[in-house]
């Protein structure tokens, strides 16, 4: 059993993120990777639902916000793709394995391997309530008050600067957020829109955070982070999910992700 120390909790509150090496075993990581290969092998996505994943504002609104496939993925296991992996007919130009950017957003609920990891006793600890552009998770997962969302980022392989490790601006979680992605009024296209604008960040503000296979990074909902393009020949598979403290906290009804009657947000402790 891995435990978070008081010193580590203090470090998290200072930096807005915390690295916990060897949090999961090699066997647990391999089980998740194996399961993902099985899920991808069975993948059958209609051409009109083949949505590229992007964190660029304009591309995101065009590719995701206008797609019902994305907006209704909160209680389903769906597939989102890298740029340039389809021809003009929507057919794959690369193998299925290399085409995937992410799979979401209900692996934790419907897949037994990922559900077991999500609700493992390791995760249930008290104390700490392609290229991804600089962002704050709370811009997409907004709560009132802020500071109630925690991201868990599990490295299923070694992650380095060459294959796309995370980069953080330490302490940036104390400045609030200036941009939100919200649902647009019903019948509006695109289905989501941005309110406000992202701050401008300098590359020199970021520090790289490589982590070994099995490591866990805890991410405050308001800390600024990004990842660079994977310039190596090696993959960088991760499993990530978010926790929200429910006590005295309101989940915004404007968030793109909403609980459904079929899948209310599951409690961590089950």
C-alpha positions as CSV (number, residue, x, y, z in Angstrom):
1,X,0.0,0.0,0.0
2,X,1.4,3.4,-1.0
3,X,0.7,6.3,1.3
4,X,0.9,10.1,0.8
5,X,2.9,11.8,3.5
6,X,2.2,15.2,5.1
7,X,5.2,16.6,3.3
8,X,3.9,15.4,-0.1
9,X,0.5,16.9,0.6
10,X,2.2,20.2,1.4
11,X,4.2,20.0,-1.8
12,X,1.0,19.4,-3.7
13,X,-0.6,22.5,-2.2
14,X,2.4,24.6,-3.1
15,X,3.0,23.3,-6.7
16,X,-0.5,22.3,-7.8
17,X,0.8,18.8,-8.8
18,X,2.5,15.9,-7.1
19,X,4.5,13.0,-8.6
20,X,4.2,9.6,-6.9
21,X,6.6,7.1,-8.5
22,X,5.8,3.3,-8.4
23,X,2.3,3.9,-7.3
24,X,1.0,1.1,-9.4
25,X,2.7,-2.2,-10.2
26,X,4.1,-3.2,-13.6
27,X,1.4,-6.0,-13.6
28,X,-1.4,-3.4,-13.1
29,X,-0.1,-1.2,-15.9
30,X,0.3,-4.2,-18.3
31,X,-3.3,-5.3,-17.5
32,X,-4.6,-1.9,-18.5
33,X,-2.5,-1.8,-21.7
34,X,-3.6,-5.3,-22.6
35,X,-7.3,-4.4,-22.1
36,X,-6.9,-1.3,-24.2
37,X,-5.5,-3.4,-27.1
38,X,-8.6,-5.6,-26.8
39,X,-11.0,-2.6,-26.8
40,X,-9.3,-1.1,-29.8
41,X,-9.3,-4.4,-31.7
42,X,-13.1,-4.5,-31.4
43,X,-13.5,-0.8,-32.2
44,X,-16.2,0.0,-34.8
45,X,-16.7,3.7,-35.3
46,X,-19.0,4.9,-38.2
47,X,-17.1,7.3,-40.5
48,X,-19.4,10.2,-39.6
49,X,-18.5,9.8,-35.9
50,X,-14.7,9.7,-36.4
51,X,-13.8,12.7,-34.4
52,X,-10.3,14.2,-34.0
53,X,-9.3,15.2,-30.5
54,X,-7.8,18.7,-30.1
55,X,-7.2,21.2,-27.3
56,X,-6.9,24.1,-29.8
57,X,-9.9,26.4,-29.2
58,X,-11.1,26.7,-32.8
59,X,-10.4,23.1,-33.8
60,X,-12.0,21.9,-30.6
61,X,-15.3,23.7,-31.3
62,X,-15.3,22.5,-34.9
63,X,-14.4,18.9,-34.3
64,X,-15.8,18.2,-30.9
65,X,-18.4,20.8,-30.0
66,X,-20.4,20.2,-33.2
67,X,-20.3,16.5,-32.7
68,X,-23.1,14.8,-30.8
69,X,-20.7,11.8,-30.6
70,X,-18.4,13.8,-28.3
71,X,-21.0,15.6,-26.3
72,X,-22.9,12.4,-25.4
73,X,-19.8,10.4,-24.6
74,X,-19.8,11.0,-20.8
75,X,-21.6,7.7,-20.1
76,X,-20.1,5.7,-23.0
77,X,-16.8,4.2,-24.2
78,X,-16.0,6.2,-27.3
79,X,-12.9,6.8,-29.5
80,X,-11.2,10.0,-30.4
81,X,-8.5,10.2,-33.0
82,X,-5.2,11.9,-33.9
83,X,-5.1,14.4,-36.7
84,X,-4.5,13.2,-40.2
85,X,-5.3,9.6,-39.7
86,X,-8.2,9.5,-42.1
87,X,-8.5,9.9,-45.9
88,X,-11.2,12.1,-47.5
89,X,-13.7,9.2,-47.2
90,X,-13.0,8.7,-43.5
91,X,-11.1,5.5,-43.9
92,X,-8.0,4.8,-41.8
93,X,-4.6,5.8,-43.2
94,X,-2.7,4.1,-40.3
95,X,-3.3,1.2,-38.0
96,X,-6.1,1.5,-35.5
97,X,-3.6,1.4,-32.6
98,X,-1.7,4.4,-34.0
99,X,-4.9,6.3,-34.9
100,X,-6.2,6.7,-31.3
101,X,-5.6,9.9,-29.3
102,X,-7.9,9.0,-26.4
103,X,-10.7,6.7,-25.4
104,X,-13.5,8.1,-23.1
105,X,-15.2,8.9,-21.1
106,X,-16.7,5.9,-19.1
107,X,-14.0,3.3,-19.0
108,X,-14.1,3.7,-15.2
109,X,-17.7,2.6,-15.2
110,X,-18.0,-0.1,-17.8
111,X,-14.7,-1.8,-18.2
112,X,-13.8,-4.2,-15.3
113,X,-10.0,-3.6,-15.4
114,X,-10.2,0.2,-15.4
115,X,-13.1,0.2,-12.9
116,X,-10.9,-1.9,-10.5
117,X,-8.0,0.5,-10.8
118,X,-10.2,3.6,-10.4
119,X,-11.8,2.3,-7.2
120,X,-8.7,0.6,-5.8
121,X,-7.7,1.2,-2.2
122,X,-4.6,3.0,-3.4
123,X,-6.7,5.7,-5.0
124,X,-9.0,5.9,-2.0
125,X,-6.6,7.9,0.2
126,X,-7.5,10.8,2.3
127,X,-5.5,14.1,2.4
128,X,-5.6,15.4,-1.2
129,X,-9.0,16.3,-2.1
130,X,-0.5,14.2,-29.3
131,X,0.4,17.7,-28.1
132,X,-1.9,19.2,-25.5
133,X,-1.8,22.9,-25.3
134,X,-1.4,24.8,-22.0
135,X,-4.7,24.5,-20.1
136,X,-6.4,24.1,-16.8
137,X,-8.8,21.2,-16.2
138,X,-11.2,23.5,-14.4
139,X,-11.8,25.3,-17.7
140,X,-13.7,22.2,-18.8
141,X,-14.7,20.7,-15.5
142,X,-16.0,23.7,-13.6
143,X,-17.2,23.6,-10.0
144,X,-18.5,26.2,-7.5
145,X,-16.4,26.8,-5.5
146,X,-13.3,26.1,-7.5
147,X,-10.5,23.9,-6.2
148,X,-12.7,20.8,-5.9
149,X,-11.4,18.8,-9.0
150,X,-8.4,16.5,-8.9
151,X,-6.9,14.8,-11.9
152,X,-5.1,11.4,-11.6
153,X,-2.7,10.7,-14.5
154,X,-1.2,7.2,-14.5
155,X,1.8,6.4,-16.7
156,X,1.3,2.9,-18.2
157,X,4.8,3.4,-19.9
158,X,7.8,5.4,-19.1
159,X,7.1,9.0,-20.1
160,X,10.0,11.4,-21.1
161,X,10.5,14.7,-22.8
162,X,10.9,12.8,-26.1
163,X,7.6,10.9,-26.0
164,X,5.4,13.6,-24.5
165,X,5.6,13.8,-20.7
166,X,3.6,16.5,-18.9
167,X,4.9,20.0,-18.3
168,X,3.7,22.2,-15.4
169,X,3.9,25.8,-14.2
170,X,4.4,25.2,-10.5
171,X,2.1,27.3,-8.3
172,X,-0.1,28.4,-11.2
173,X,-3.2,26.8,-9.5
174,X,-3.5,29.9,-7.2
175,X,-4.5,32.3,-10.0
176,X,-8.0,31.2,-10.8
177,X,-9.2,30.5,-14.4
178,X,-9.9,33.0,-17.2
179,X,-11.6,30.7,-19.8
180,X,-14.3,28.1,-19.7
181,X,-15.8,25.7,-22.3
182,X,-19.6,25.5,-21.8
183,X,-22.5,24.0,-23.5
184,X,-24.2,26.2,-26.0
185,X,-28.0,26.7,-26.0
186,X,-29.9,23.7,-27.4
187,X,-30.0,23.6,-31.2
188,X,-26.9,25.8,-31.5
189,X,-23.9,24.7,-33.7
190,X,-21.3,24.2,-32.5
191,X,-22.7,22.6,-29.4
192,X,-20.0,24.1,-27.1
193,X,-18.4,27.5,-26.8
194,X,-15.6,29.2,-25.0
195,X,-16.2,32.1,-22.5
196,X,-13.2,34.3,-21.8
197,X,-9.7,33.7,-23.1
198,X,-6.6,31.7,-22.0
199,X,-3.7,33.6,-20.5
200,X,-0.4,33.7,-22.5
201,X,2.3,31.6,-21.1
202,X,6.0,31.5,-21.8
203,X,7.8,28.2,-22.4
204,X,10.3,29.2,-19.7
205,X,7.6,29.1,-17.1
206,X,7.1,25.3,-17.6
207,X,9.1,22.5,-16.1
208,X,9.1,18.9,-17.5
209,X,7.8,16.1,-15.3
210,X,9.0,12.8,-16.7
211,X,7.7,9.7,-14.8
212,X,8.3,6.0,-14.9
213,X,5.9,3.3,-15.7
214,X,3.4,2.8,-12.8
215,X,3.9,6.4,-11.6
216,X,0.9,8.6,-10.7
217,X,0.7,12.4,-11.1
218,X,-1.9,14.2,-9.0
219,X,-3.1,17.4,-10.9
220,X,-4.9,20.3,-9.2
221,X,-7.9,21.4,-11.4
222,X,-6.4,24.9,-11.8
223,X,-2.7,24.2,-12.4
224,X,-1.5,25.1,-15.9
225,X,-0.1,22.1,-17.7
226,X,0.6,20.8,-21.2
227,X,2.4,18.1,-23.1
228,X,4.6,18.4,-26.2
229,X,4.4,16.4,-29.4
230,X,5.7,12.8,-29.1
231,X,8.8,13.1,-31.3
232,X,10.1,9.6,-30.5
233,X,9.4,6.1,-31.9
234,X,7.9,5.1,-28.5
235,X,4.2,5.3,-27.5
236,X,3.1,7.1,-24.3
237,X,0.0,5.3,-23.0
238,X,-1.7,6.7,-19.9
239,X,-4.9,6.3,-18.0
240,X,-6.4,9.4,-16.6
241,X,-9.5,10.3,-14.7
242,X,-10.9,13.0,-12.4
243,X,-12.3,13.1,-8.9
244,X,-14.6,15.8,-7.5
245,X,-15.2,16.6,-3.9
246,X,-19.0,16.5,-3.5
247,X,-19.4,18.1,-0.1
248,X,-20.6,21.7,-0.4
249,X,-19.7,21.6,-4.1
250,X,-21.8,22.3,-7.2
251,X,-21.0,20.8,-10.6
252,X,-21.8,23.3,-13.3
253,X,-24.7,22.5,-15.5
254,X,-22.9,24.3,-18.3
255,X,-20.0,21.8,-18.3
256,X,-19.9,19.6,-21.5
257,X,-19.7,16.5,-19.3
258,X,-22.9,15.8,-17.4
259,X,-24.2,12.8,-15.4
260,X,-27.0,10.9,-16.9
261,X,-29.8,8.7,-15.6
262,X,-27.9,5.7,-17.0
263,X,-24.7,6.7,-15.4
264,X,-24.7,9.2,-12.5
265,X,-21.2,10.2,-11.4
266,X,-20.1,7.2,-9.4
267,X,-18.8,7.7,-5.8
268,X,-15.1,6.8,-5.3
269,X,-15.9,4.7,-2.3
270,X,-18.2,1.8,-3.4
